[in-house]
Structure formats: C-alpha cells, structure tokens
Amino acid sequence: MEKTSQSRAIFPGHLNDNNTLFGGLAMKWMDEVAYITAKRYTGKKMVTVSVESFHFRHSVVSGDIIKIEGVVKSAGNVKIKVEVNVIKDGLSSDEKQTAITGIFVMAAVDDKGMPVKLST
C-alpha cells in the first residue's frame, strides 16, 4: 500500500490559546498528506469526501517535531480510505508518541469534479 510522510517543526504561531497545536491546522496538514497518499496510489485527481474519525490523543506543543504519516487502508471503485497519524518525534530519546489519528475518505474525480472509477 502507498505511504507518505512529512515532518514539521511546531512553532508558537501554530498554537491555540491553550498553547497546544491548533486542531484545524493539524487537520489541514493531515488532509494534505491524505491527498498526496491517495494521488500517488491512484494517479488521479482526488478530493476529500469525509473524515471518518479524528482523535487527539496527546498534546503537541511549541518545540515539538512531528511526522505526519498517511497510508492507504482500503480502496473501492471510486473511494479510498487513508489512515493519517501525527507522531511526536522524541528528539532527545527514541520515544515516539502518536498524538493525533484520523481516517480520511478520498474520491477520484475528473476535471469537472465528477466521480471516476479507480483502476488500481
């Protein structure tokens, strides 16, 4: 299955008023990884249809380094499911912690935005 990853450094401008990573920004980054994963897998133009689940498990704070990983979990005729995880990278140790998880449903579309069959 196709897998994609991105790394990001978390800075004060990424935080909400609780001094943790703003959830909407995390979701944006995760959606980008889901899109790239789906596009690489299918070779087609993809759109986000829904987010089946989204869970904040551990806080992400300024100074953290995160890795956002996406992997195709299943594929149908038009839609695929991409699991995306945000993993805090323990720079001073080998400890890694899954901070956020989500399942994104992506669909292949043509230039007019109409669904097209996958030929994977």
Backbone hydrogen bonds, N-H to C=O, Kabsch-Sander energy under -0.5 kcal/mol:
donor,donor_aa,acceptor,acceptor_aa,energy
4,T,70,G,-2.5
6,Q,68,I,-1.8
8,R,66,I,-2.4
10,I,64,D,-2.7
11,F,9,A,-0.5
14,H,11,F,-2.4
15,L,12,P,-1.6
16,N,20,T,-2.8
19,N,16,N,-1.8
21,L,60,V,-2.7
22,F,14,H,-2.7
26,A,22,F,-2.0
27,M,23,G,-2.5
28,K,24,G,-2.0
29,W,25,L,-2.5
30,M,26,A,-2.5
31,D,27,M,-2.6
32,E,28,K,-2.2
33,V,29,W,-1.9
34,A,30,M,-2.5
35,Y,31,D,-2.6
36,I,32,E,-2.5
37,T,33,V,-2.7
38,A,34,A,-2.6
39,K,35,Y,-3.0
40,R,36,I,-2.5
41,Y,37,T,-2.0
42,T,38,A,-2.5
43,G,39,K,-3.1
47,V,107,A,-2.2
49,V,47,V,-0.5
49,V,105,V,-3.3
50,S,105,V,-1.4
52,E,50,S,-0.5
52,E,103,I,-2.2
53,S,103,I,-0.9
55,H,101,T,-2.8
57,R,55,H,-0.7
57,R,99,A,-3.5
58,H,99,A,-1.8
63,G,10,I,-3.1
64,D,61,V,-2.2
65,I,89,D,-0.5
66,I,8,R,-2.9
67,K,87,I,-2.4
68,I,6,Q,-3.4
69,E,67,K,-0.6
69,E,85,N,-2.9
70,G,4,T,-3.0
71,V,83,E,-2.2
72,V,2,E,-1.9
73,K,81,K,-3.1
74,S,81,K,-1.2
76,G,79,K,-3.3
80,I,106,M,-2.8
81,K,74,S,-2.4
82,V,104,F,-3.0
83,E,71,V,-2.6
84,V,102,G,-3.0
85,N,69,E,-2.7
86,V,100,I,-3.0
87,I,67,K,-3.2
87,I,85,N,-0.6
88,K,86,V,-0.5
88,K,97,Q,-3.3
89,D,65,I,-3.1
90,G,88,K,-0.6
90,G,95,E,-1.1
91,L,89,D,-1.3
93,S,90,G,-0.6
97,Q,88,K,-1.7
99,A,86,V,-3.1
99,A,97,Q,-0.6
100,I,86,V,-1.3
101,T,55,H,-2.1
102,G,84,V,-1.9
103,I,53,S,-1.8
104,F,82,V,-2.9
105,V,50,S,-3.0
106,M,80,I,-3.0
106,M,104,F,-0.6
107,A,47,V,-2.6
108,A,78,V,-1.9
109,V,45,K,-2.3
110,D,114,M,-2.5
113,G,110,D,-2.0
116,V,108,A,-1.9
118,L,77,N,-3.8
